Amino acid sequence: MMNRRIRRDDNHRQGGGGRGLLRLKGVTVVRLLACFLLALNGLLVYAIVFSSHGLPGFIRQKEQVKEFQEKVENLKEENQKLFEMIEAFKSDPKAQEKLVRQELGWVRENEVVLQFPEKTCDPPGTTAPSGRRPLPPQKK
């Protein structure tokens, strides 16, 4: 028993048992590894906070998701209205007649349609550039 204890002490003094492998010219590998990991963490934090794919990118994408959700809601509402219109056209003769009159310009028998020409522009000299009518010439 005594011999084993001595051997362990000898191995410990000579760098055996693995402890000597952790030294590299006076600096332990554990310290080097800790410094490396600390630097790597600092680099990762910098990348998360300041890179375009980090926090600013996340905020930008969150805003885009919100905009897309609003667009989806608007499209759902529009689809619902169109669906209701289609159902009305299928079953309601008055809705069908209204659509035909508006889109195709159809009229019933004995109806008279009055069409007025569209106002294109005023003749020159009737209105001023500001939209007001010019004053009549004054007599002297």
Secondary structure as GFF3:
##gff-version 3
##sequence-region A 1 140
A	DSSP	alpha_helix	2	13	.	.	.	ID=ss1
A	DSSP	three_ten_helix	20	22	.	.	.	ID=ss2
A	DSSP	beta_strand	23	24	.	.	.	ID=ss3
A	DSSP	beta_strand	27	28	.	.	.	ID=ss4
A	DSSP	alpha_helix	29	50	.	.	.	ID=ss5
A	DSSP	alpha_helix	55	91	.	.	.	ID=ss6
A	DSSP	alpha_helix	93	104	.	.	.	ID=ss7
###
